[in-house]
Amino acid sequence: MPAGCQTEGCTVGDTGICVLDNDPGTCEFRNRDEATQIESVEPEYVRPVLEAPQEKPTLWGSLPLDLDELRDLMALRRCLLIGVVGTPAAGKTAALVSMYLLLSHGNLEGYQFADSKSLMAFEEISQGARRWGESPPDEMTARTETSGGRVAGFLHARMRSLSDDSLIDLLVPDLPGEWSDTLIDSNRTDRLDFVRSADVVWLFVNGSELRQPALRMHTLNRTKLLLRRVADMLDVRKPPIKIVVSHADAGDLPEQTVQKLNKMGEDVGVDLEIIDIASFSDADGKKPGSGISKLIDASRPVPLGQPPEWPTDTIEADRFALRYTEAGKP
């Protein structure tokens, strides 16, 4: 007998249709207790396929590159490694943000965005979302050790030069200015060891302070001390050093200040070039990002000249190729 009915052959329990054409809800032959009884079955516990992560997951590319990732990338491509130093508020992060915004909108003169392995890090600092917190990090932090916030590392931007259609992999560190302060005050160099391998050094100076008579001498003295520390750290191999003066929208530097900056380079024996930039500007005639393209242009290695032609003179000597020199003579 089907469950829910006392009548032989009734399939109301399976089909919901009474064999006597009665309403299943009011049929007198319906066994209501049996029809409405629902067995309570305890569900069997099944362990989840994946355990909940201990930390909030981080998307690839959301952090700067650490030193290991930097080495891996430089092993694959010819990169332009920038050494960046500068005291707090010198304009280092502002310059990175300006460069990224110009690239992302196709407005960086002479260059076009091609790729980035730290795209979200650029995006975050451009929105002001990444902070050093109460105290800056003490060292370069590996990706697997971070649990949020801002870390010291390298930002990567691959760009195409419109002048020669070449690709440039730019690697720029995103570091706290306090590291440069400790380099000046206590000569702590371990956190800035990578500067020894840099192709060029950007030494940022707060241009707003250089344009204020009350702060000018103090800023010049700190800049000279920082330049000397960097030069000593570089030892024999001294890459070109660019003095990057921020806040160019505030006006030209006094000529005497420019002369003092150039004299610093002569005193420590390094090749200096002063480049004014305006990462952001409201001044008439000075566009936001002014000087960024010039800074990148000046940082690129000088193209090698054409190789000398292979000599056509016939010389009776074995293994002549081993004796060939750039001058085209044995």
URRAHU-V59920 format. One line per field, one symbol per residue. ss: DSSP state (H for helix, E for strand, L for the rest). psi: psi as a letter, one per 30 degrees, with the letter a starting at -180 (. if undefined). burial: b if it has 9 or more other C-alpha atoms within 8 Angstrom, else e. Layout:
BEGIN
ss: ???
psi: ???
burial: ???
END
This chain:
BEGIN
ss: LLLLELLLLLLHHHHLLLLLLLLLLLLLLELHHHHHLLLLLLLLLLLLLLLLLLLLLLLLLLLLELHHHHHHHHHHLLEEEEEEELLLLLLHHHHHHHHHHHHHLLLLLLEEEEELLLHHHHHHHHLLLLLLLLLLLLLLLLHHHLLLLLLLEEEEEEEEELLLLLEEEEEEEELLLHHHHHHHHHLLLHHHHHHHHLLEEEEEELHHHHLLHHHHHHHHHHHHHHHHHHHHHHLLLLLEEEEEELLHHHLLLLHHHHHHHHHHHHHHLLLEEEEELELLLLLLLLLLLELHHHHHHHHLLLLLLLLLLLLLLLLLLLLHHHHLLLLLLL
psi: kkkfkfkkfkgffefgkkfgglkffgkffkjeeeefkkkjkkkkkkkkeklkkelkkkkkgfllkaeeeeeeeffeljljkkjklklkgfgeeeeeeeeeeeefgggjkflkkelkgheeeeeeffggfklfaekllflkkleffkglaklkakkkkklkkfegglkkjkjkkjlkffeeefeeeghjfefgefffgkflkjjkkjfeefgjeffeeeeeeeeeeeeeeeeeefbejjlkkkjjjlhfffllkkeeeeeeeeeeeeefhljkkkkkljekkfkkfjkkgkfeeeeeeffkkkkklkklkkkfkjkjkkheeffklffgl.
burial: ebebbbeeebbbbeeeebbeeeebeeeeebbeeebeeeeeeeeeeeeeeeeeeeeeeeeebbbbbbbeebeeebeeeebbbbbbbbbbebbbebbbbbbbbbbeebebeebbbeeebbbbbbebbbeeeeebeeeebeebbeeeebeebebbbbbbbbbbbbeeeeebbbbbbbebbbbbbbbbeeeeeebeeebeebbbbbbbbbbbbbbeeebbbebbebbbbbbbbebeebeeeebbbbbbbbbbbeeebeeebbeebbebbbebebbbebbbbbbbbeeeebbbbbbbbebeeeeeeeeeeeeeeeeeeeeeeeebeeebeeebee
END
